[in-house]
Each structure stands twice: as C-alpha cells, then as structure tokens.
Amino acid sequence: MLKISSSILILLFLTSCATIVNDAEVPVTLSFSDGSSGSCNLSNKRAQYQVDVPGTHRVRRSDDALKYNCKTDGGKTAFGSIPSEMEGAKLAGSVVFFDLGITDSITDKHRTYTPNFTIPVR
C-alpha cells in the first residue's frame, strides 16, 4: 500500500496540471474579414498545415505565434500571425504540484491560440 501511495504522490509532483488535462492541439476557427473563401498555410515551430478558410482546424499548441499565409479564391492575399497566449490557471496548477511549469514549458500544453480569428484581407 505504501508503494502505491508513494508512486501516486511522486507522479503528482513530477507532472504538471496543463500537461495532464490539455490536448496537444487546440481548435482555431478562421475566417476572412471580407467573408470570402480560400486557403491558408499555417505554421509554428511544432507543425505546418494547409487549411481551407472559413473553417475550424485543430492546431498544435506552441509558445510561438501561429503564422498564416493566405490566398482567397478571388486572388487576395494576407499574411500575419496569431499570438500564442498562456493559460494562467493551468500554470498555477503546476506550481501547486511543485513542477513550477517545467513540464508545461517543454510540451507547450499551457499555451493556446485565440479560438476565433478573423484574417484581415484588403
């Protein structure tokens, strides 16, 4: 019984909150400001995607911005980035488990992107 209790306690101390409860990917809904359709190349340091817009896509969490390079069906182009944000409550949880955010920093599971983003096109 002592071995099992000790093992559970050690696991709690070695893992952090966001790493346990967050998926590696987060959904992001993209649309163009003029209401048109098209496609985008998305990338961060962890993954690259080619997606249709408008639409909702699962994107790998990362501590760097999600860069986009898009083209509408009408030939307009847009490029920029969506900043990565920290989920504060998840990091606070990792401090409670004495991880101090180390595991979350390695996995980036404490990071997120804006769930709905409108890509400006001119």
Backbone torsions as a table, in degrees:
resi	resn	phi	psi	omega
1	MET	NA	-39.2	-179.6
2	LEU	-65.5	-36.9	178.1
3	LYS	-62.8	-44.4	-179.0
4	ILE	-65.6	-45.4	178.8
5	SER	-61.4	-43.2	179.4
6	SER	-64.2	-41.3	179.5
7	SER	-63.1	-44.4	179.5
8	ILE	-63.7	-43.8	179.3
9	LEU	-62.2	-41.8	178.3
10	ILE	-64.6	-42.0	177.7
11	LEU	-60.4	-41.3	178.2
12	LEU	-63.2	-38.2	-179.7
13	PHE	-73.9	-29.8	-175.3
14	LEU	-91.2	-15.0	179.5
15	THR	-112.9	156.3	-178.4
16	SER	-112.5	168.5	-171.5
17	CYS	-63.3	-52.8	-176.1
18	ALA	-64.0	-36.8	-179.8
19	THR	-63.9	-31.9	-179.5
20	ILE	-78.5	-45.9	-170.1
21	VAL	-97.0	-18.9	-176.6
22	ASN	-96.1	141.0	170.6
23	ASP	-72.6	160.8	177.5
24	ALA	-70.8	-20.9	-178.7
25	GLU	-116.5	155.3	179.3
26	VAL	-130.4	140.7	178.7
27	PRO	-76.6	136.6	176.9
28	VAL	-130.9	124.6	178.0
29	THR	-97.6	123.5	-177.7
30	LEU	-114.3	144.3	173.5
31	SER	-149.7	159.3	176.5
32	PHE	-92.8	147.4	-176.7
33	SER	-64.6	-26.0	179.7
34	ASP	-93.1	5.4	177.4
35	GLY	79.7	5.4	-178.1
36	SER	-80.3	173.8	176.5
37	SER	-108.9	163.7	178.4
38	GLY	172.7	-154.4	179.7
39	SER	-142.0	158.4	-179.2
40	CYS	-138.5	147.5	166.8
41	ASN	-99.4	122.0	178.9
42	LEU	-111.3	144.2	177.2
43	SER	-156.7	146.8	166.2
44	ASN	-140.6	-174.8	-175.0
45	LYS	-68.7	-13.3	-176.9
46	ARG	-101.3	-22.1	-174.9
47	ALA	-162.2	162.3	174.5
48	GLN	-132.7	143.6	-177.6
49	TYR	-140.2	151.4	166.7
50	GLN	-118.6	118.5	-172.0
51	VAL	-128.9	157.0	173.8
52	ASP	-90.9	144.1	178.8
53	VAL	-124.9	133.1	5.0
54	PRO	-78.6	157.5	178.8
55	GLY	168.7	167.1	176.4
56	THR	-111.1	131.1	-174.6
57	HIS	-134.0	145.9	175.9
58	ARG	-88.0	125.3	-174.7
59	VAL	-121.7	138.0	179.6
60	ARG	-66.1	130.5	177.2
61	ARG	-63.7	146.1	177.7
62	SER	-158.5	159.0	177.8
63	ASP	-86.0	-2.5	175.8
64	ASP	-106.2	166.8	-177.1
65	ALA	-65.8	151.8	174.6
66	LEU	-89.7	107.6	-177.4
67	LYS	-83.7	141.4	176.8
68	TYR	-128.9	144.2	174.7
69	ASN	-135.7	109.7	-168.1
70	CYS	-123.0	157.7	174.4
71	LYS	-141.1	127.3	178.1
72	THR	-80.5	164.6	176.7
73	ASP	-63.0	-23.4	178.1
74	GLY	-85.3	0.3	176.3
75	GLY	95.7	-0.8	177.6
76	LYS	-76.1	148.5	179.8
77	THR	-118.8	155.4	176.6
78	ALA	-151.0	142.0	174.5
79	PHE	-146.4	153.9	-178.9
80	GLY	167.5	-154.1	-178.8
81	SER	-151.3	155.5	176.3
82	ILE	-109.8	119.2	-176.1
83	PRO	-67.3	147.9	174.6
84	SER	-85.8	136.7	-179.0
85	GLU	-121.1	153.9	-179.9
86	MET	-93.9	136.3	173.5
87	GLU	-86.7	98.9	-172.6
88	GLY	-58.5	-41.6	-177.5
89	ALA	-63.9	-34.6	-179.7
90	LYS	-68.6	-39.8	178.9
91	LEU	-67.6	-37.6	177.3
92	ALA	-61.1	-38.2	177.8
93	GLY	-62.5	-36.2	-179.0
94	SER	-70.4	-27.9	176.5
95	VAL	-69.1	-37.5	177.9
96	VAL	-60.3	-37.9	179.5
97	PHE	-86.5	13.2	175.8
98	PHE	61.2	22.9	177.9
99	ASP	-87.4	-24.0	-179.6
100	LEU	59.5	24.6	176.3
101	GLY	82.1	6.6	-176.5
102	ILE	-65.3	-48.7	-179.9
103	THR	-64.3	-42.5	178.2
104	ASP	-61.8	-37.3	179.0
105	SER	-65.2	-33.3	179.4
106	ILE	-74.5	-42.7	-175.6
107	THR	-89.0	-17.2	-176.1
108	ASP	63.4	17.1	-179.2
109	LYS	-74.2	-5.1	175.2
110	HIS	-90.9	-0.2	-178.7
111	ARG	-100.8	157.2	178.3
112	THR	-152.1	166.6	174.5
113	TYR	-117.4	157.1	176.1
114	THR	-53.5	128.6	-175.5
115	PRO	-67.6	-27.8	178.2
116	ASN	-128.3	122.6	-177.9
117	PHE	-134.1	130.8	177.0
118	THR	-101.0	119.8	-179.0
119	ILE	-84.6	118.9	-178.6
120	PRO	-73.1	129.4	173.8
121	VAL	-125.4	148.7	-178.5
122	ARG	-105.0	NA	NA
